[in-house]
Amino acid sequence: MNDNLIEEGVEIRNGLIIKSIQKEDILELWQISYGPKSDLHWMSFNAPYFEEPILSWEEFSRKISLKINQPNVALIIFQNRIIGMLSAYWEDGKLQKWLEFGIVIYDSKLWGRGIGQDALSFWLKHLFETYPKIQHIGFTTWSGNQGMMRLGEKSGLKLEGQIRKVRYWQETWYDSIKYGILREELKKKIKKIKGATT
């Protein structure tokens, strides 16, 4: 997949677009994630045990400016407004053989509508095409985030690890959870979907 397509925006279904972050997107992204338009409900599921702060406009714009036009970060746009973000990072640093991803839909009213699954299907394909040598992509979550676990399973990822009672939040212990998918597994999934629609 050509990074320029992500830069310009790719419509993956009616009204749902994935595109790289541009300077003009930063204010709207802050408003929906931390600013006046945010319900902040997403922070209750996005590793809350780290107790990340609510970022001010200045803090957010400084941090997100580093992600402008980067191939490993993209906006999720639905019906002409920013609603979330996709990301990827190297778990093994400079070795760059172990890629993990993240996804967040900031507007909780849009959860459970298949938007995350459609965005993630595109993102997995994009990452495997962008990095043709890697064989595995995964994500890490916690047992308190049932929505993310369901998203992983619906998207064809397998439960690969469960470290019990290592995440502590609001006087309760939770498990750390790892999901992943292999390149050949995603190819089979795509082939099966294409076969079912022809």
N, C-alpha and C positions, 0 to 999 in steps of 0.2 A: 504494500500500500504506500503510495506517495505521500510524504509528509505535507506537501503543498495542498493536498485534498483536505487534510485535517485543518490546515491553516485557513482555508476558504470555507470549510464547513461541509460535512457530509450528512445528507438527510437519510436516515436509516429506516424511517417509516413516516407516515403522514404527520407532519408537525414536530418530529423529533430529530434534532440535529446534534452532531458531535463536532466540536471545533476547538482549535487551540486558543489559548487565552491571548487576547490582544490588550494593549494599554487601555483602550476605550471600554473594555469589559470590567475593569477592576472595581469601579464604584458600585455597579449593579451587583457584582459578585459579593462584595462586602455587605451590601444592604440585605441580601437574602441569607447570608451565612451568619453574620454577627450584628448587623445594623438594625435599623428601625423596622425593616420588613421581615425580620427573622423571628420564628417562634422559639428558637434555640432548643427545640425538642430533640433534634438530631444529636446534640451533645450528650444526651443521656445514654446513647448507644455507641458513640464513637470513642471507645476506650476511656470512659469517664474516670476510671481509677487513677489516671495520670493527672487529673484535675487541671486540665489546660485552661488558661484564662480566656475570657471573652475579649477578643482583640478590638482595640480602637481602630478608627479609620487609618490613623498614621502608622500604627503597628502592622496592620493588615496590608496596606499598600506597599510598605517597605518589604515585607516578606514575600508577597505574591508577585512583585515586580520581577523577581528572579525566575519566575515560571512563565513569563511571556514567551509565546511561540516555541515552547519546549515540546519535543515529541512525546514525552512521558507524562504530560498533563493535558487534560482537555475538559472543556465545559460541556455540560448536558443542557441543551436548550429545548424547551417544550413550548409550543404555541407562542413563539417569539419572545420568550423570557428565559433567563438563566434560572435553572432549578437545582443544579448539582454539578459535581465534578468527578472526573476519573483521574487516577494517577497510577504510576508504576515506579518502583525503585529496586535497586540491586541489593538483595539480602546479603550477598557475599562481597560487597564493595567493588574494588578494582578488578576482581576476577571476572565479574559480569557473566556468570553462568546461571545464576539463581534469581529469577525475577518474581517479585511480589507486586500485587496491585491493590488499589483501594478504590472505593466508590462511595459517594455520599449524595443523597437526595435531601436537600435542605428543607424543602417544603413538605412537612409531614402529611398534608392533605393529599399529596400525590403518591404516598406509599401504597403498595399493594395493587397498583394498576398496570403492572408489567413493564413500566418504563425502565426500571433498573435492569431487568432481565434483557430487554432489547439493547440497552446501552452497553451492558456487559458483554453480550454476544459479539457485538461489533468490536469492542475494545480488545477482547481476547484474540480475535482474528487479526486485528491491527498490530498487536504486540508481536505475535508470532511471525507476521510478515515483515515487521520492522527489524526484528532480531532473528534472522533465519537459522542461526546455529543453536539457539536455546531449545531445550526439549520439554521444559516444564514451566508452568506459571501457576502461582498460588496466592493465597491470602491468609492472613491470621486475624482471628476475631476472638470473641469470648462467649461463654455459654449464656450470658445475659442478652446477647444480640441474636435472638431467634430469627429475626427477619433476614439478617445477613447469612445465617446458616441455611435458611430455606432458599435464598437466592443462589447460593453456591450449588446446592443440590439440583435445583431447577435448571441451572446453566450447565449441568453435566460434570461438575467438579466432584471429586471423591474426598471423603473425610480421610485425612492422612495422619493426623495426630491429635491427641487430646491429653493435655497436661492437666491433671486434676488439682483443683483448689489452689491455684497460684495467683488468681486475680481477686483482690479484696475490695468490695465496694458496698457502702452503706450497711456495714456490719454483717455482710454475707460473703462467703467464699464462692468463686466461680472458676470454671475451667478455662484454660487457653486452648483454642481450637484452630487447627490448620486444615485447609482444603487445597486441592491442587488438581491440575489437568495436564496430561501429556499432549504433545503436538499431534501424535497419531490418534489419540482419543477425540480431539476436537475435529480432525479431518473426518473421522468416521461419523461423528455427530452431524456435521454439515452435510455429508453425503447422504445420510439417512433422511435429513430434513428435505433436501432437494428431491430425493426419490419419492418422498411422500407427497410432494406438491406437483409432480409431473404426471 
